Structures are given as C-alpha cells and as structure tokens.
Amino acid sequence: MGSVQVEHAAFTGFDYWEQIRTQNTLSCRQNAACARAPVEMSTGSAVIVTPQCHDTLLPIKRYSSLMATIRILLVFVLTLSGAIAGPGTVDAQMPEALQNGGTARVVAVVDGDTVILDDGREVRLVGIQAPKLPLGRPGFAKWPLADEAKSALEDLVLDRRVSLGYGGQKTDRHNRALAHLFTEDGTWVQGALLATGFARVYSFPDNRTLVRDMLVRERSSRETDRGIWSHPYYGVLDPEASARHLDQYALVEGRVMDVAVVRGRTFLNYGSDWRTDFTVAIAARNWHRFEEAGISSDDYLGRRIRVRGWLKSRNGPMIDVTHPEQIEVLSK
C-alpha cells in the first residue's frame, strides 16, 4: 500500500503569523534643570555636576544598569510578539513555502475571492472558491450566499494593506495575480474565509501550496454547518445524487468499488456499471503527481473517499482529477 493520507491524520496548521512593528530608536529628554541634553558618561571619567543638576543625574552604574535592563526587556517583548519588522512591513513571517509578493492596499472587492489593489493589480485568492456573482455575465445565475461571501471578504481586507504570497503559478489567463493574502494583524485571508464557511477549497495542479492546511479549515466549518455549508446547494453529494448536479463544482463521497486502467487512464468506479455510475478519472499525464506522493491506484480500492471537482457527463457522472489533494481518504 502507498502513503495515501487518511482524513483524521494529525496536522500542524499555520496560525503563526503574529507580528508587530517597532521603531528601534531611543531618544533623550532635555535636561530642564541644566538646559541641555543629558551627557553619556564613562565610569572612568571625572564628572563635574553643577549644583542644580544633582537631582537630575543618576549614579553612573545605576544608569547603565537601568538602560541595559530596559534594552533586555524590550528585546524580550519583541521576541515573544514575533519577528522585528520595520515601518511599513505587513508580514515579516511569510511562510517559507511562499514567495513574498510585496504589499499593497485593497481598494475594491469584486466578489468573495477576488480583490483589486491600489497598484492596479487584480488578485484572485488562490486555492479557494467563494460563491459566484454574475458580474455582468449574461445568463449567469448568482450562487447562493454570494453577497454574504463578498461582505465577509470586505470585512477582512477592504481599505487595508495586505501582503501577497505566491505558492505556484503567479498569474492566470486573465492576468490576475494568484496569491495568498495576509493582513497587517497576521490573518491568513484564505484560512479565515474557509474557517467561517464562506469559501471552499479549489486547487490546481500548478498551485497546491498550503492546500492541506486549507482542507483542515474547510472541514471544521463544514462539520459545523457554517456559512455555505448550511445551504443545500453546497452540500456533499453521494454518488447517486451526483447525476443531478452536472456542470457544477461539487464534493462527492462514496466507496471505490473497482479500479480500472484503460489506455493509461485510471478510473475509480463507485458502482458496478461504469457506463452509468459515478466515476473518478485520472489521466496518464497527471499520474506522476500521485507517484511522487507515494500513491498507487490500488490504494483507493475499497476505501471511502471524498473527491472534489467539476461534474461532467461521460458514461455517467464523472470528475476529472489532476492532483492528489482533490481526493481525501475518509476510511480504510
């Protein structure tokens, strides 16, 4: 058997983007009694202090000790709070898996997973899908809770500075940036939307960074019926119901009854009749990603899995799978 992951396996998340900004400068107050700034003194020097200044100068050893203590405490507090960041830095703790794409201010929210920045870039929040708005497309019906999803994203980022993180392909065919977003307080925007139930995981083979983290957050909101998961439009389907949801992006759960390879294409069949029953298909050109993950086709045989993707009609309802993260193993 390969190394296919079962859903309840232990997982470490990425809730560590806490950060602060500090200005590492220390200034002196003017010594009012002497009408001049305090003078830094060496313990090896003789110091003449005018009578009116005796009450405003500390003994040298006590002064040095106090300043050292303050510096130590300051560094300690900064260390506990996060990495030291200079002025204007939004996210000094970008996950190492991502490439930092700079910072900008969000000036408009297009829908629940797309924003426009003050530098003119349009950003598609990579790895998730929120309910869709028509946006001028003729005949396009608004998805349930699309307005609520847009409002949720506005609450997180509108008129705020964000940092961008790239984990794969940087732009799509519409020239939109494909990025993870992080707010000044360290919030991972994709993670927040998934956790509140206003988006679901929607990944591509060339942009899979942090997908497993996203699946964990989505699972939490789905199991508690938050956001879109309270609406039947987004409900997880059983194989028999999948035929009624063609041309939709969906999650389907069921047990793999048979595995077949036909002309290099792998089929995970959920029923005995491949011509009518729900099927998962994996093209030969995509199988190398499963091999790289240590997964063989037999690893799915007899197991209950959850698969996500666009439902099409090809000898019954079918979802084409291009990468392992589209399939979650629920049981042996």
LINTA-V959056 format. One record per pair of residues at least 12 apart in sequence whose ideal C-beta (glycine too) atoms are under 7 Angstrom apart, sorted by the first residue. I is the first residue (numbers start at 1). J is the second residue. If there is no record, write none. Layout:
((I J) (I J))
This chain:
((1 299) (2 294) (2 295) (2 296) (2 299) (3 293) (3 294) (3 295) (4 295) (4 299) (4 329) (5 329) (6 329) (7 328) (7 329) (7 330) (11 216) (13 213) (13 216) (14 95) (14 188) (14 210) (14 213) (16 93) (17 91) (17 93) (17 182) (17 186) (17 188) (18 81) (18 82) (18 186) (19 82) (19 83) (19 85) (19 91) (19 92) (19 93) (19 186) (20 78) (20 81) (20 82) (20 85) (21 85) (21 87) (21 89) (22 78) (22 84) (23 87) (31 53) (31 56) (33 52) (33 53) (33 56) (34 50) (34 52) (34 53) (34 56) (41 60) (43 60) (43 61) (90 103) (90 161) (90 162) (90 163) (90 182) (90 184) (91 163) (91 182) (91 186) (94 163) (94 165) (95 165) (97 167) (97 209) (97 210) (98 165) (98 166) (98 167) (98 180) (98 209) (99 165) (99 166) (100 163) (100 165) (101 164) (101 165) (101 166) (101 179) (102 164) (103 161) (103 162) (103 163) (104 117) (104 118) (104 119) (104 121) (104 161) (104 162) (105 117) (105 118) (105 159) (105 160) (105 161) (106 157) (106 158) (106 159) (106 160) (106 162) (109 150) (109 153) (109 154) (109 158) (111 130) (111 132) (111 133) (111 135) (111 146) (111 150) (112 130) (112 131) (112 146) (112 149) (112 150) (112 152) (112 153) (112 198) (112 199) (113 125) (113 128) (113 129) (113 130) (113 199) (115 157) (121 177) (122 176) (122 177) (123 164) (123 176) (123 177) (123 179) (123 181) (124 172) (124 176) (124 178) (125 181) (125 189) (125 190) (126 167) (126 178) (126 179) (126 180) (126 207) (127 190) (127 201) (127 202) (127 203) (127 207) (127 210) (127 211) (127 214) (128 190) (128 193) (128 194) (128 199) (128 200) (128 201) (128 202) (128 214) (129 199) (129 200) (129 202) (129 249) (130 149) (130 193) (130 198) (130 199) (131 143) (131 144) (131 145) (131 146) (131 149) (131 228) (132 146) (133 146) (133 150) (143 233) (144 231) (144 233) (145 227) (145 228) (145 231) (148 198) (149 198) (149 199) (152 193) (152 196) (152 198) (153 193) (156 183) (156 187) (156 189) (156 192) (157 181) (157 183) (157 189) (160 183) (160 184) (161 184) (162 181) (162 182) (162 183) (163 182) (164 177) (164 179) (164 181) (165 179) (165 180) (165 182) (166 179) (167 180) (167 207) (167 209) (167 210) (168 206) (168 207) (168 208) (168 209) (169 206) (169 207) (178 207) (180 210) (190 214) (191 213) (191 214) (191 217) (194 214) (194 217) (194 218) (194 221) (195 217) (195 220) (195 221) (196 221) (196 226) (196 227) (197 221) (197 226) (197 227) (197 228) (197 229) (198 227) (198 228) (200 218) (200 228) (200 234) (201 214) (201 215) (201 218) (201 308) (202 249) (203 323) (203 325) (205 286) (205 289) (205 322) (205 323) (208 323) (208 325) (211 325) (212 325) (215 328) (236 251) (236 253) (236 306) (237 250) (237 251) (237 252) (238 253) (238 254) (239 252) (239 254) (239 270) (239 271) (239 277) (239 278) (242 278) (242 311) (242 317) (243 316) (243 317) (245 311) (246 311) (246 312) (246 313) (246 317) (247 311) (248 311) (249 309) (249 310) (250 311) (251 306) (251 308) (252 278) (252 307) (252 319) (253 304) (253 306) (253 330) (254 270) (254 278) (254 304) (255 270) (255 303) (255 304) (256 268) (256 270) (256 300) (256 301) (256 302) (256 303) (256 305) (257 269) (257 270) (257 271) (257 272) (259 297) (259 298) (259 300) (259 301) (261 297) (264 284) (265 281) (265 283) (265 284) (266 282) (266 287) (266 297) (267 279) (267 281) (268 280) (268 300) (274 315) (275 315) (275 316) (276 316) (277 316) (278 316) (278 317) (279 316) (279 318) (280 307) (280 319) (280 321) (281 318) (281 320) (281 321) (282 321) (286 322) (286 323) (289 323) (289 324) (290 324) (293 324) (295 324) (303 329) (303 331) (303 332) (304 330) (304 331) (305 327) (305 328) (305 329) (305 330) (306 328) (306 330) (307 319) (307 321) (307 326) (307 327) (308 326) (309 321) (309 326))
